[in-house]
């Protein structure tokens, strides 16, 4: 059974092509076909790019698929995490409050550093922080063909270990016909997105060139939380009868005014848009804000893929990749000890000036490169994949003082810290699904992963050092069964083990143990016509889990601590229900219990055992709903709802650390105008976020005993038009 994505307009085309199975769907939704596509389907070779890391309905893994068509109606400038907000067990947040700039995603309570992201099978997570920074890839949703989110450990893949989910992205498939698009959108807080796309189509039936350039900007809901983002995507494809070769170059630059300080409770009550970043006071006590309190980064990616269908049973994929990143944070630092920045104190007017104001830049200059490979064998009963990857990261961390209040000795290129780090990540895996009987299939997956991390110093300081030289050897087995009850139902059961190395900041904060996870999943899938229902339960048992303490470091990154024993247990359900041909409902709900067992809270008087406590940032209830009405052909109205229950910002369950639950609703409208001069069509899109003006908090942290909050925007809108030719 093959899952296909297409729009309403495809139905007539399929009839003209003589398709034996009628497919009927509307923009943004999926449909099931009884017949698989022909082997020379335009997407068959493209799918090999991600075949080694993807799963299907015969695999005992919990997952959701999202197509380009589903992303399009809301793709008006917000980042990919915000576009995935309505998937099961997903919670998203935005530093600037409106989904543009720095955004975050959590799945089953696990943050972005525990969500393993691959792009065409190539690892995307940063090697040291292990997070994915979508701000470096603005408008990347405009170059995505489809996305698969695997919840839990999932299957073996390249990159960092998955401790909450795996997110696999496939970039645009090649096109047979030439095409072009011009998209423009505008909205609240000065938000805008401008995108230009093109494809030559297959020239001489073999070669296609395509690309995209984008400009995204916003002033942000939070004061001065501006974003100035640019990106590009270029692709060359060679298509043979059994060969697909793709060369890709893509990247982006971002300049965002920092908004990672949040708000204390008193300021939140009086001015929820206030931003402490860049704040300083002159000698007379007057308040000022440093204009260049910004994050500046450029990241460029290069990938070369060679896919070969060797025989009807064998196919292979090999890829080379290289990523170059460089940039800095610039900060105004008020009343800092000068010697900590390599500056000799001065005597001025008879007084020794040991403290003063500074402007610093913290730089990161890194290279990430490597190779991935896989081979797939398919027969009537067996589907087996063998693969692996070798990747290396080289990073330079250094800091500069570009201005000092009380020193004339600051010179260009002087560095008050200068640290290097390398990380090598190697893995090999083999996984297979075997059809034991007509109704029962077995899945097995074995992975060996070796990680070596070497850093001269993980502390951004010249006065003290924490060097690291660690090697980890991980064995990650997985197994499961899928039982097909009948043509409408199947049941699956699986076990998966994962291991994960510490992040760079974990070493700095004394949490240097690797962690392990045993994940048990039990699920039921139901399909009738176009309607589907998925229900699954999970139990994830951790050893030495690195959980968020609720505190942040000086650049807004969470601080973690090892917890000896903990678990996450839950029930997830989602559905796509075609109530009529013009009314579709897509609800989901996740109920969970997330606990630290015998949690020891570190205090100034020593550890205090608090018994079983809730894991930070792990709400017990997450629910979503999409009600889609198609009042007329090419016209769609979607009412979108998201509920996130209360959660704690630390692991002590104190009242001050509690974030209240929230319920937010959006309205999304799209209309496609066809058969007009010059253009194939014009698509108009409108999105009203938080239509009932909920004053809510989606994220926060603890500064000692004091809570700080990240306020999200009230009612706001985005509207745009896409010209297709």
N, C-alpha and C positions, 0 to 999 in steps of 0.2 A: 504494500500500500504506500503511495507516494503523496506527500503533502505538498500542494502547489499553492502559490500565491499569485493572485491576479486581480484585476479590477473588473467592474461590471461590463465595461466596453469590450472585454475579451470574449464574451460569450458568442457574439455574432461571428467574430473572427474564427473561433473554434468550429462553429458550424460550417463556415465556408471551407475550412481545412478538412472537414469530414471527420472531426473527432468523434469517436464512438461513445464517449462518456460526456454527458452534458455537465458543465460546471457553471454554477450561478453564484456570484458573490458580489458584494459591493465594496467600494474603495475602503481599504483599511481592515478587511476581514479575510479570513482564510477559508478555503474550501478543500474538501477531500475528493480525490478522483479514484475510481476503481482501477484505471489503467495507468501504468507508469509511462513516463514520456519515452519517446524513441531514443535510442542510444546516441543519435546525432543531435539531440536536443541542445539548444544553445547554452544551457546551463550545466550540462553534464560534466564537461571538463572543468568548468569554473568551480564546481562543487568539490573537486578533488583537492583544491587548496585547503579546505577545512575538514575533509573527510576523516582525517586521523584524530581530530579532536571533537567531532560532532557525534550525536546519538540520534536514534529514531525511536519509533513506538515499540520496536522489538527489543530495545535495550532497557534493562531494569534500573533506569536512572530517572530522576524527577527533573523535568525541563519545560521551558516555554520557548516558542519561536516567535520572532517579530520580523515582519517583512518591510521592505522599502515602502510599500503602499500603506502600511500601518503607521509608519513614522511620518509620512508626508503631510497629513492634515495639520499636525502641531509643530512641524519643523519650521519655526519662524524666528529662530535665533537662540533658543535655549539649548543647554548642553545635553548630551546623551543621557546622563543619569536622570535628568528631569523628564526626558521623553520616555524613560522606562519606569516612571513612577507608579504606573497602574498594574505592574506585574505582581504576582503573589509574593508575600513576605518581603517586599521592597520598601525601604524608607529612604527618602532623598532630602537633601538640604542645600542651602545656598548661602555663602558668606554675605553676598551683596543683597540677598533677600528676594531676588526676582529671577533666579535661574540662569543668569549670564555671568561669566567670570568663574570664580572658584566654586565648584559644586561637589557634593559628596553623595555616595550611595552606600547603604547597608542592606545586606540580605541575611535574613534569619539572625539579625543582630550583629553580624560580622561586617566590619568596615571595609573600605576600599583596599586596604593593604592585605586583606584576606580573601579578596575576590580576584581570582587569577584571570587576567585578560589577555587574549591572543587576537592578533589581527592577521588574517590569512594564515593562521597557524603559527605565527611568529610572536614571541612574548612581547608584551607592551608595558607591563608593570616596571616601575623604576627598580633597579637591582638593590639599592640600599634601603630606601624607605619602603619599598614594596607596594607603594600606592600607584594609582593611575591618575594623571593630572590632565583632565579633559580640556582645561583652559589652554593647554599647549596645542590642542587640535580643534580649534573653533570650527563650527559648521561641518564637522566630519560626518554627521548624519546624512548630509547631502551626497556623500560618496559611498554609502553603505548599501549593499544589496540585501542582506538579511543578518539577523542577530539571533544567537541561541544563548539563553541563560540556563545553565545547569545548577540547580540548588543542591547544597550538600557538597560532598567530595567530588561527585561526578566521576568521569573516566580519566585515565592518564592523559596528560597533556603537557605541553612545554611550558616553561616558566615556573614562577613560584608556586608552592603548594596551595591548593584551594581549601580554605577552612570555613567558607560560607557558601561560595559559589564559584562557577567558572563562567566567564562571559566571552563568547567566541564571535568575532565579527568577520564577515566576508565583504570585501569591497566590491564595487560595481562590476557586474558581468560585462563582457564585451557585447557589442550590439551589431547586428547585421546591417541595419539601416542608419544613415546619417541622421543626426538630431542636434538640437540645441535648446537651451533653456536660459531665460533671464528671470531671476526671482528678486523681488524687493519686498521688505516688510518694515513696518514702523510700529512703535508702541509707547507705552508709558515709560517714564524716567529717561526719555531720550533714547530709547532702545531702537536699534535698526539692524538689518541684515541685508546685504547685497551679494548676490551669487550669480556667476556666469558659468554655464556648463556647455560642453560640446562633445560630440563624437563624430568621427568621420564615417562610421560604419565600416564594414569589412571592405577594404579596397583589394580588388583582384581576388576576392573571397578568402583572403589570408591575413591581412594586416589591418589593425584598427588603432587609431590614436584618439585618445579622449582626455579630458581634463576639466578642472574646476578652479576658479579663484573666488575667494570670499572675503568680505569685510564685515565684521560684526562689532557693534559698539553699544555701550549703555552707560548712563550716569549712575545706575544702581539705585535701589530703594534706600539703602543706607547712605548717609551723608558721604560724599566724595568717593564712594565705592565704585569708581568708574572702571570700565573695561574698554580697551582699544585692541582689537584682535584681528589678525589677518591670517589667511591660510591659502594653501594651494594643493592641488592633487593632479598629477600627470601620470598617464598610463599608456604604454605601448603593448599591444598584444599581437602575437603571431598564432594563427589557428590553422592547424593541419588536420588531416583526417583523424589522426590519433594523438596529435600533439597540441599542447597549449603552452606557449611561453609568454610570460608577462614580466615587464619591467615597470616598476612603480617608483615614483619620487613624490613625496608629499610632506607637508610640514606646516608649521605655523609660528607666528610670533605673537607675544602677548605683553601688554603693559596694563597692569591692574593696580589701582590704589588699594592698599591693604585694608582689610576689614575683618581680620581674624581675632580682634581683641574682645568683641562682644560687648555686652552691657551689663552693669550691675543692676540689681532689682530696683533701686531708687531711680536711677536714670531711665530705666525701661518704662517706669510708670509715668515719667514726666516728658520724655522725648525718645520714643522707641527707634528713631532714625539716627540718633547720635552715634558718632564714630570717634573713639579715642585715638585712633592711629594718627601719628604725626603731631599729637598735641604737645606743646611745651609752653613755658612761661618765661617772660623776660624779667629783668631785675626789678621792674616796677610791679610785677605780679600780673601783667596783662597776658591773656591767653592768645596763643597763636597755633597755627597748624602748618606743618612743613609740607610744601606743595609737592615734593617728589618722594613721598613716603610710599614707594611703589615696588612692585614685583615685576621684573623684566626678564623675559626668557624667549629664546629661539630654539626650536627643535626641528630637525630635518631627518626624514626617514627614507631609506632606499631599500627596495626589495627586488630580487630576481627569482622568479618561480619557473620551474620546468615540470610540467605535468605530461605523463605519457601513459596512454592506454596500450599496454604491451600486447595483450590478448583480450579476448572477451572476459577472461577471469582475472587477469593481472593488470594493475595500474600502479604507477609510481609518482611520487612528488618529491622534488628537491628544491630547496630554497637557500639563498644567501641573503643576508641582511646587514645593514649598517645604520646606526642612528647617531647623530651628532647633536648634543645639547649644550647650551651655554647661556648663562645669565646670572642675575644677581637680585638680592633684596637691598633696597636702600632705606636706611632708617635714621631718623633724628633721635639721638640718645641724650637724655637730660641728666645732668649731674652724675656722670660716670667716673669711676676711678681711672685716672689717666694711665697708670702703670699697667692696667689690664689690657691696654691697647698699644703697648710698646712705646708710650710717650713719657719722657722724663718730666716730672713735675717742675714747674718754674716758680721763682720768687717774683711776684709782681706787687709793686707798692708796699714792699716789706713783708708781704704775706706769701707763704708757700701754697701754691695752687695745686693741690693733689687731685681735685675733682673739677670736672667741667663738662660742657656740652660738646657733643661730637656728631658728625655725620659719617656713617659707615656703610660699606657695601660688602655683603657676604656673597661670594662667588661660587658657582659650581660650573665646571667645565668637564664634560664627560663624553666618552665614546662607548658605544655598545655594538658588538658585532658577533656574527656567528653563522651557523648553518643548521637547518632542520631537514629531516628526511622521513619518508614513510613509504611503505609498499602495502598494497591491499590485494587480497585474494578473495574472490567470490565464487562459490559453486552453489548447487541447489540447496545444500544444507549448511555450508560453512561460509562465514564472513569474517576474515582475519586481517588484522592490521599489525604491522611491525614498524617501529619508528624510533625516533629520538632526536636529540639536538645537542649541540655544543655551542655555548654562548659565553662571551667574556665582556666584562664591564671594567672600564678604567675611568676613575673619577678624580678630579683635582678640586679640593675644597680650600679656599683661601679668603681672607678678609682684608679689606683696605679701609683706612681712615682717610676720607677725602676732604674733611674740614675739622678743625679743632678750635675751640674757643680760646684756649690759653697756650697755644704752642705754635711756634714758627718753624718747627722742624719736620712738619708733615710734608712728605714729598710724594709725587706720583709714583705708583707701583710699590710703595712700601706696604708690607703685609704684616699684620699683627698675629696671624696664624697661617699656616701653610701645610696642609695635610693631603696625602694621596691615599687612594684605596683601589683595590682590584677585587673582582669577584668572578670566579669561573663556575659555571653551572653546566653539568653534563647529565644527560639522562637517556636511557633506552627503555623501551616498553614493547610488550606484545599483548594484544587483546583480541578476543575472538568470540563470536556468537555461533553456537552450533544448534541446529534444529534436531533435538532428540526424538521427537515424535511430531505428528501433524499439529499438535496443540502445545507442546512444551519445548522451549529453547533454553539453553544454558549459556551464561556469559562468564568469561574469565579474563582477568586483566592483571598483568604483573609489570611493575616499574621499579627500576633501580635509578636513584638520583644521587649524584655526588656534588657537593657544594664546597668551594674553598673561598673564604673571605679573609682578606689581608688589608689592614688599615694602619697607617703610621700613628694615627690618633683620631678617635671618633669625637673628641671634644673640640669645639671651635674656640681654642684658647692657646696662648703661647706660654702660660704659666704652669699648666699641668697637663698630663697626657694619660690617655687610656688606649694603648695599642691593642690590636686584635690580630690574631693569626689562628683561625679556626677552620677545621674541616669536618663536614658532616656527610655521613653515608646513610641514605634512607632507602628502605625497601617498602614499597606500597602495593600490597595485594588487594584485589577487588574480585568479587564474584556475585552472581545472582541468577535468578530464574524468572522467566516470563511464561505465563500460562494463558493461552488464548481460549477463553470459555466458549465463545462463538464469534460470529462476524461483527458483533457489536461491543464485546467486552474482552478485556484482558487484565490480568493481575500480575504484579511483579514483586519480587523480594530481592533485596541486595544487601551486601556488606562491603564497605570500603574503608581502607586505612590510609591516613595521610600523615606526613611529618613535615615540619616547617622550621626553618632556621630563624634566629632573631633578626630584627631590623638593626640598622646602624644606631638609631636612638636608644634601642633597648640596651645595648652595651653601655652607652653613656649613663643610663639610669639604673644599672646594676641588674637588669633582667636579661641574662645571657644564656639561659637554658633553651634548647630546642623544645618544641611541643609536639604532641602527637594526638591523633583523633581516630576513634573508631565510629563509623557512621553506619547506622542500620536504617533501611528504607523499606516501606511496604506500601504499595499503591494499587489503585484500580483506575483503569481508563475505559470510558464508555463513549461510543460514537454511534449516532443514528442520523443518517442523512448528513446534513451539514452541522448538526449540533454535537457538541462534545462536553463531557464532564470528566474531570480528573480529581481524584481524592487520594491523598497520601499521608502517611504518618512517618515520623522520623525520630530517631534517638541518637544523639551525637554525644559521645562520652570523651572528654578531654583529659589529658595528663599534662600538667605544667602549662596550661593555656595562658597565653599572654592576653590579659584583659585590660581594658582602658581603666586607668585610675580616676579619670575625670579631669586630671590636670593637663595643661598644655605647656610646651616649652616656649622659648622666646620668639619662635617663628610660627606659632600656631599649630604645631604638630602634637598629637596626643601622646601622653606618656603612659606606658604599660608596665604591668607587673606580672610575674609568673604566679599562677594559682595552681596548687598541687593537684586538685581534683575538682572537676566541674562538668556540667552537662547542659545540653539544650534538647528539649523534647517538644514535639508539636504535631499538629494536624493542619494540613493545608488542603483547600478545595478551590477549584476554579472551573468555570464553564463558559461555553459559547452557546447561547440558546437562540435559535432562529424561531422566534415566536410567530412571526409572519414574514413574508418576503420583504416587508418594509420596516420591520421592527426586530432589532437584535439586542440581546442583553448579555453582557459579559461580566458576571460577578466573580469575586474571589475573596477568600477569608483565610487567615492564618491565626491559629490559637496555639500558644506555646508557653512552656515553663522553662526558665533559664536560670540556673542556680550555680553559685560557688558553694562547694561543700566544705564545711568547717573553715570558713574564711578567716584568716588572720590579718587584722588591720594594723598596719605599722603606725605607731604613735611615738611621741617623744619619750614616753615611759616604757617603750618596748611593744611587742606584738600583743594585740588583744583579740581573742577568738570571739567572733560574732555569730558562730554557727553557720547555718545555710543562709546565704543572702542572694538577692537577685543580681545577675550580671548587668553591669552598666550598659546603657543604650540598647536594651533588649526588651521592647514592649511585648506584653503578653497577647495583645490583640492588634492585628493589622488587617484592614479590609479595603477592598476597592470595588468600583462598579463603573461600567461603561454602558450607558443606554443609548443606542444609536437608532435614529429614525431617518428613513429615506422618504421624504414626502413626495419627491418627484425624481425622475431620472437625472442623474448627475448632480443631485442636491442631497447633502447629508448634514444632519444635525446630531451632535453627540453631547450628552450630559455626563460628565465625568466626576466621580466622587472618590475621596480617599479619607479613611479614618485610621488614625494611629493612636493607640492607647497610651496611657501614662507610662513613663519610663524613668529610670534613675540615671543621674550623671556620674555616679560613683558606685562603689560596691558595698556601701555601709547602710543604705536604705534610710538615711536621715531625711527629714522632711524638706530641708533646704535644697537637697540634691534632686528633688523630684521635678520632672517636666510633665506638665498637664497634657492629657490627651487632646487631640484636635480633629476636627472634621472639616474638610475643605472641598469645595465644588468648583468645577470649571465648565465652561460652555465652549464648544468647538463647532464651527460652521464652515463647510466647504461647498463651493459651487463651481462646476466646470462648464465653460461656455465653448461650444464646438462649432465647426463649420463657419469660420470667420475668415476674412481676407488675411493673407500673409501668414497667420499662425495656424498651427494644427488645432490648438486650443488655448484657452486662458483659464487658469484655475485661481479662484478667489478664496482666501482662507481668513478666518477670524477666530481669535481665541481670547476669551475673557477668563482670566485666572482669578480664583478666589471670589467668585461672583457674589457671595453673601458677605464679603468683607470681614472674614474671620480674623481676629487679632491673635495670631498664634506664634508659638515658638517651636521650631523643629530640631534645634540643637543647642548645646551649651557646654559649659565646663565648670569646674570648681577651682577657685583660687584660694587655696587653704580651705577654710570653712565657708567661704562666700561663693554663692552661685553667680555665674555670668551667662548671658543668654544671647542667642542669635535670632533677632526678630525677622520675620518674613513679611513680605508685602501684603497689604490688604488688596482690595479689588484693583486689578490692572489689566491691560489689554495688549494684544499684538494683532496686527492685521497685515495681510500681504497679498501679492498677486504673482503668479508664475506664468510667463509667456513661453509656450512650447512651439518649436518650429523644426 
